[in-house]
Amino acid sequence: MSTFDLVALIFASLTLSAAVMVVLSRDVMYASFYLLLAMFGVAAEFALLHTYFLAVMQIAVYGGAVVVLLTKKKKKLDLGRIQEPQP
């Protein structure tokens, strides 16, 4: 087994474990972080295959979508903490 195969196997196992944790996670924030980790793993696999454009697009497009998801969830959580006065 060459070094390339070993590194590819490590990134593939990282990506697969992060994807499983996305499905098993009950909290949306943790699931979003695991999804971001999975996207970075896929981008690393693309970089190993010398398709750097796809690696950058993977991070820019899908990573950006995860950041938007995190931002919207944080905004929703912050609005939920504001309590209205009791009559």
C-alpha angles and dihedrals in degrees: 000000000000127000091254091056092048094050091046090050091051093051092045092052090047091051094046094048091048090050091051090050090052089060096042098043115103097195117075093215093055091044090053092051091049089049090052089050090051091051091052089050091053090047090052090053090052090049090051088055090052093245095129095164091059090047092053092045090049091056096039099047105030096029089051090052091053091050089053089050091051092048094051092047092050091049091051092049092050092051090050092059094061107096123204118228115266116240 
